[in-house]
Amino acid sequence: MSAPHSNRPRGGVLAPKARVTRNDVARLAGVVPSTVSYVVNNGPRPVSVEARERVLKAIDKLGYHPSDVARSLRTHRTQTIGLVIPDITNPYYGEMTQAIEEVSFQHGYTVILAHSSQLPERELRYSHVLRSKGVDGVIFLPVTSDLEPVYSLERAGIQLVILEREVPGYTCIVFDEHDGGYLATQHLLALGHRRIGCIVLAGDSTSSAARVEGYRAALADAAIPVAADYVVESNYGYTAGEVAARRLLKLEKRPTAVVAHNDLIAIGAMKAFAEAGLKIPGDVSVIGFDDIAAASYVQPRLTTIASPKREMGRAGIEMLLNLLKSSDTVFPETLRLPVELVVRESTARPV
């Protein structure tokens, strides 16, 4: 007896369903294919209310989804934005990324996120990936002085906005890092501290260099010499902050206060000080930078320099979208955003 008839092909794998095309929608709606395109793209030519209604009903019935590839070939746009950030684990970049994604979504763009891990080779690799994806523009947060990834994207004709670094010839948005370092140190000086340490970011980070310059300038204005062993390097993250703080603890005359490159490092340093039996801020004051959400939840709550990260993200994507829309020559500019001191419980007068 023969087996029952089945539509299932040999091997038990269902045959793929044929893709619904623009022509299928046009046939069902009783219009020409170009009318379907005008409805889907909301132009460039007007469509009567009746024809539009028939097209929309046909799209719904057939489950039609326009091809992004076909649209990009026709418009030379992919409606995608590349975003290269240095540290996906830092909540600071999470807030900035969220702001960028929200504005992009409102304008019909999709964000492709690339995490460089502060490594120049990853920055370069991602620049090649974003080129191959045909992104319309890129928001780049370069960490190192190697700007080949930026130049690579520019050579491909891709619009760029650079955040957190001032690069001549490009549209950039930066924080006033120098002022941040100055404000943090000046706050500790006003409390009466004279032995002030500084945990800086290892490598050639321009933001770290500017913050250290602000730290040095505040000490110079107070006629206090910078002790070389009070300035220690750190990598990113809580653990790195612990390691850097322990180096300061080994000094014969440890600092009574510390300025950290960011809040993650500051919180790590606080852990190391507490484990060494020091009270914060009674024995040592600590100040961070960025004002991430965790800064107001640790105990004691962290004094920090607040940088408007969401504002930077929004400004960055808005500037990029303006560049993509503009048919005129746009001259590069640098927007410098102010920072402010947020005083909490991790800083006090020295005992």
Residue pairs with C-beta under 8 A, 6 or more apart in sequence:
8 14
9 15
20 62
20 63
20 64
20 65
21 64
22 33
22 36
22 37
22 64
22 66
23 33
24 62
24 64
25 36
25 55
25 58
25 59
25 62
25 64
26 32
26 33
26 35
26 36
26 58
28 58
28 61
28 62
29 35
29 36
29 51
29 54
29 55
29 57
29 58
30 54
31 51
31 54
31 55
34 45
35 47
35 51
35 55
36 55
36 59
38 44
38 45
38 46
38 47
39 47
39 51
39 52
39 55
39 56
39 59
40 59
40 66
41 71
47 55
58 64
68 78
68 79
71 77
71 79
72 78
72 79
72 134
77 136
78 133
78 134
78 135
78 136
79 108
79 109
79 110
79 136
80 109
80 110
80 111
80 112
80 133
80 134
80 135
80 136
81 100
81 104
81 109
81 110
81 111
81 112
81 135
81 136
81 137
81 138
81 139
81 317
81 320
82 111
82 112
82 114
82 126
82 130
82 133
82 135
82 137
82 138
82 139
82 140
82 158
83 97
83 100
83 111
83 112
83 113
83 114
83 138
83 139
84 114
84 116
84 123
84 126
84 127
84 130
84 138
84 139
84 140
84 141
84 142
84 149
85 93
85 96
85 97
85 113
85 114
85 115
85 116
85 141
86 93
86 115
86 116
86 117
86 118
86 141
86 143
87 93
87 115
87 117
87 118
87 236
88 94
88 113
88 115
89 236
89 237
90 236
90 262
90 264
90 292
91 292
91 293
91 294
92 262
92 263
92 290
92 292
92 307
92 309
93 141
93 309
95 292
95 309
95 310
95 313
96 163
96 309
96 310
96 312
96 313
97 111
97 113
97 313
98 310
98 313
99 309
99 310
99 311
99 312
99 313
99 314
99 317
100 111
100 139
100 313
100 314
100 316
100 317
101 111
103 313
103 314
103 317
103 318
103 321
104 110
104 111
104 317
107 321
109 136
109 321
112 130
112 133
112 135
114 122
114 126
114 129
114 130
115 122
116 122
116 123
116 126
116 143
118 143
118 144
118 203
118 236
120 143
120 144
120 146
120 148
120 149
123 142
123 143
123 144
123 146
123 149
124 146
124 148
124 149
124 152
126 149
127 138
127 148
127 149
127 150
127 152
127 153
128 152
130 138
130 153
130 158
131 152
131 153
131 156
131 158
135 158
136 158
136 159
136 324
137 158
137 159
137 160
137 161
137 320
137 321
137 323
137 324
138 153
138 158
138 159
138 160
138 161
138 320
139 160
139 161
139 162
139 163
139 316
139 317
139 320
140 149
140 150
140 153
140 160
140 161
140 162
140 163
141 162
141 163
141 164
141 165
142 149
142 150
142 162
142 165
142 167
143 203
143 205
144 203
144 204
144 205
145 204
145 206
147 167
150 160
150 162
150 167
150 170
153 160
154 160
154 170
159 320
159 323
159 324
160 170
160 171
160 320
161 170
161 171
161 172
161 173
161 316
161 317
161 319
161 320
161 323
162 170
162 171
162 172
162 173
163 172
163 173
163 174
163 312
163 313
163 316
164 173
164 174
164 175
164 206
164 207
164 312
165 172
165 174
165 206
165 207
166 172
166 174
166 206
166 334
168 332
169 332
170 332
171 319
171 320
171 323
171 330
171 332
171 333
171 334
172 332
172 333
172 334
172 335
173 312
173 315
173 316
173 319
173 334
173 335
173 336
173 337
174 334
174 335
174 336
174 337
175 207
175 307
175 308
175 312
175 336
175 337
175 338
175 339
176 336
176 337
176 338
176 339
177 206
177 207
177 210
177 211
177 214
177 339
178 210
178 211
178 213
178 214
178 217
179 214
179 338
179 339
180 210
180 211
180 214
180 289
180 305
180 307
180 339
181 210
181 211
181 212
181 213
181 214
181 215
181 217
181 218
181 259
182 214
182 215
182 217
182 218
183 214
183 305
183 339
183 340
183 341
184 211
184 214
184 215
184 259
184 287
184 289
184 305
184 341
185 196
185 198
185 214
185 215
185 218
185 219
185 259
186 218
186 221
187 287
187 303
187 341
187 343
187 347
188 196
188 257
188 259
188 285
188 287
188 347
189 196
189 218
189 219
189 222
189 224
191 257
191 285
191 347
191 348
191 349
191 350
192 349
192 350
193 255
193 256
193 257
193 285
193 350
194 224
194 256
195 227
195 230
195 253
195 254
195 255
195 256
195 257
196 215
196 219
196 224
196 230
196 255
196 256
196 257
196 258
196 259
197 230
197 231
197 232
197 248
197 254
197 255
197 257
197 258
197 259
198 212
198 215
198 230
198 231
198 232
198 258
198 259
199 232
199 233
199 234
199 241
199 244
199 245
199 248
199 258
199 259
199 260
199 261
199 265
199 266
199 269
200 208
200 211
200 212
200 231
200 232
200 233
200 234
200 261
201 207
201 208
201 233
201 234
201 235
201 236
201 261
201 262
201 265
202 233
202 234
202 235
208 261
211 259
211 261
211 289
212 231
215 259
216 226
219 225
219 226
220 226
229 251
230 248
230 251
230 255
232 244
232 247
232 248
233 244
234 240
234 241
234 243
234 244
234 260
234 261
234 265
236 262
236 264
236 265
237 264
237 265
237 268
238 264
238 265
238 267
238 268
238 271
239 268
240 265
240 268
241 260
241 264
241 265
241 266
241 267
241 268
241 269
241 271
241 272
242 268
242 269
242 271
242 272
243 268
243 272
244 265
244 268
244 269
245 258
245 268
245 269
245 270
245 271
245 272
245 273
246 272
246 276
248 254
248 255
248 258
249 272
249 273
249 276
254 284
255 284
256 283
256 284
256 285
256 350
257 284
257 285
257 286
257 287
257 347
257 350
258 266
258 269
258 284
258 285
258 286
258 287
259 287
260 266
260 269
260 286
260 287
260 288
260 289
261 289
262 288
262 289
262 290
263 288
263 289
263 290
263 291
263 292
263 294
263 295
263 302
263 304
264 288
264 292
265 288
266 286
266 287
266 288
266 289
266 295
266 302
266 304
266 346
267 288
267 294
267 295
267 298
267 302
269 286
270 280
270 286
270 298
270 302
270 346
273 280
273 283
273 284
273 286
274 280
278 284
280 286
280 300
280 346
281 300
281 345
281 346
281 347
281 348
282 348
282 351
283 351
285 303
285 346
285 347
285 348
285 350
286 302
286 303
286 346
286 347
287 302
287 303
287 304
287 305
287 346
287 347
288 295
288 302
288 303
288 304
288 305
289 304
289 305
289 307
290 304
290 305
290 306
290 307
290 309
291 304
291 305
291 306
291 307
291 342
294 302
295 301
295 302
295 304
295 342
295 344
296 302
296 344
300 344
300 345
300 346
301 344
301 345
301 346
302 344
302 346
303 341
303 342
303 343
303 344
303 345
303 346
303 347
304 342
304 344
305 339
305 340
305 341
305 342
306 339
306 340
306 341
306 342
307 337
307 339
308 337
308 338
308 339
311 337
312 337
315 335
315 337
319 335
322 330
323 330
